[in-house]
Each structure stands twice: as C-alpha cells, then as structure tokens.
C-alpha cells in the first residue's frame, strides 16, 4: 500500500479529532515511535491497525469506481477502528495534518509508520 495513501486515509480518520482540538503540537519521529510501540505491543490494537489498512485499500478501490456511498461506509468503519487505537494514535494523526510528509522529518515519520504496515499479514 502506498504510504501517502495510508497517511491520507489516516488523516481523514483523524478529522473528527482535529475538530475538537486547537492547533496540535508538531509531531516528531520519537512521538511516532512511541505510538508504533504502543500499537505493535498490543495484539488487539495491531489487528485494528491492520484492518484499517485493508479498509484503506477498499476505500481506494471504491474511489476509483466513484462509489462514494461505499467509500463513506468504509470510512465510518475506519473511524470506529481508529478509536480502538487509543488517544495517542488519534493525537498523532491530528498533528500529522500539519506535517509535510515530503520533508526530511516527514519521510522519517513515514518510514516509522511503514514499520507497522510490515507487521500486518498480507
């Protein structure tokens, strides 16, 4: 799965969190590593993350078919799964909205997030 796509989907999932928060602090690679450690250390959270990745693929497919109803349904499921990942994950995703993923820091963060993807079964 394309990292930019994953980040885009995760940012969409985090929108409700952002609506409640003021301006979130800048996320660092260390912050992302902490969240990755929390998720990868918890079997239920890891499963939820992997399920979100699968749904992301389905959202992409629905988008290519211009099936907005299906995409909306899948996004709702992703929202529900995101809640299972905990407040640290949601705060990180809110902060990532202001992160340039093409910058050096953004690429380092993306690489760290990819480590979670590698833990998901294909």
PEGIRA-V72206 format. One record per backbone hydrogen bond with DSSP energy under -1.0 kcal/mol. NH is the residue of the N-H (numbers start at 0). CO is the residue of the C=O. If there is no record, write none. Layout:
# PEGIRA-V72206
[[NH,CO] [NH,CO]]
This chain:
# PEGIRA-V72206
[[5,1] [6,2] [7,3] [8,4] [9,5] [10,6] [11,7] [12,8] [13,9] [14,11] [17,13] [18,14] [20,16] [31,27] [32,28] [33,29] [34,30] [35,31] [36,32] [37,33] [38,34] [39,35] [40,36] [41,38] [45,41] [46,42] [47,43] [48,44] [49,45] [50,46] [51,47] [52,48] [53,49] [54,50] [55,51] [56,52] [57,53] [58,54] [59,55] [60,56] [61,57] [62,58] [63,59] [64,60] [65,62] [66,61] [67,65] [70,66] [71,67] [72,68] [73,69] [74,70] [75,71] [76,72] [77,73] [78,74] [79,75] [80,76] [81,77] [82,78] [84,81] [89,85] [90,86] [91,87] [92,88] [93,89] [94,90] [95,91] [97,94] [98,95] [102,99] [106,102] [107,103] [108,104] [109,105] [110,106] [111,107] [112,108] [113,109] [115,112] [116,112] [117,113] [118,115] [119,116]]
